[in-house]
């Protein structure tokens, strides 16, 4: 189970309650989750796909291919 809590007092109460009921470990700040890089800042949590994208490019041996612009419709 993955839990993120911003209020320190609630976080500590939650951990104490859960540890009383279940065997669990608090591992600290989350950096990677399901292959996504996680950045936690004061105003929220940001997910970054850069590492995942590079691994995908490497998997298919296309990391050195030329870029190409792709047109996209705007203003539906």
C-alpha positions as CSV (number, residue, x, y, z in Angstrom):
1,X,0.0,0.0,0.0
2,X,1.3,3.5,-0.8
3,X,0.1,6.4,1.3
4,X,1.1,10.0,1.0
5,X,0.1,12.4,3.7
6,X,1.1,16.1,4.0
7,X,0.0,16.8,7.6
8,X,2.8,15.5,9.8
9,X,0.6,14.9,12.9
10,X,-1.9,12.9,10.8
11,X,0.9,11.0,9.2
12,X,2.4,10.0,12.5
13,X,-1.0,9.0,13.9
14,X,-1.7,6.9,10.7
15,X,1.6,5.2,10.9
16,X,1.2,4.3,14.6
17,X,-2.3,2.9,14.0
18,X,-1.2,0.9,11.0
19,X,1.9,-0.5,12.8
20,X,-0.4,-1.5,15.6
21,X,-2.5,-3.6,13.3
22,X,-0.1,-4.7,10.6
23,X,3.5,-5.5,10.0
24,X,4.8,-2.6,8.0
25,X,7.8,-0.4,7.3
26,X,8.0,3.3,6.6
27,X,10.5,3.7,3.8
28,X,10.6,7.5,3.7
29,X,10.3,9.8,0.6
30,X,9.2,8.1,-2.6
31,X,11.5,8.6,-5.6
32,X,10.4,6.0,-8.1
33,X,7.0,4.2,-8.3
34,X,6.0,1.8,-11.1
35,X,8.9,3.0,-13.3
36,X,7.9,6.7,-12.9
37,X,10.2,9.3,-11.2
38,X,8.3,11.0,-8.4
39,X,9.2,14.5,-7.2
40,X,7.5,15.6,-4.0
41,X,7.4,19.4,-3.4
42,X,5.5,21.6,-1.0
43,X,2.6,22.3,-3.5
44,X,2.1,18.8,-4.8
45,X,3.6,15.6,-6.4
46,X,5.0,15.5,-9.9
47,X,5.5,12.4,-12.0
48,X,8.3,12.4,-14.6
49,X,8.3,10.0,-17.6
50,X,11.9,10.9,-18.8
51,X,13.5,7.7,-17.4
52,X,10.7,5.5,-18.7
53,X,10.8,7.1,-22.1
54,X,14.6,6.6,-22.4
55,X,14.2,3.0,-21.4
56,X,11.5,2.6,-24.1
57,X,13.7,4.2,-26.7
58,X,16.6,2.0,-25.7
59,X,14.5,-1.2,-25.7
60,X,13.6,-0.6,-29.4
61,X,17.1,0.7,-30.4
62,X,15.7,4.1,-31.5
63,X,17.4,6.4,-29.0
64,X,19.6,7.9,-31.8
65,X,16.8,8.4,-34.4
66,X,16.1,11.9,-35.8
67,X,13.2,13.8,-34.4
68,X,10.2,14.7,-36.5
69,X,7.5,17.3,-35.9
70,X,4.0,16.0,-35.6
71,X,1.0,18.2,-36.4
72,X,-1.7,18.2,-33.8
73,X,-5.1,19.8,-34.1
74,X,-5.8,22.7,-31.6
75,X,-9.0,24.5,-30.7
76,X,-11.4,21.6,-31.3
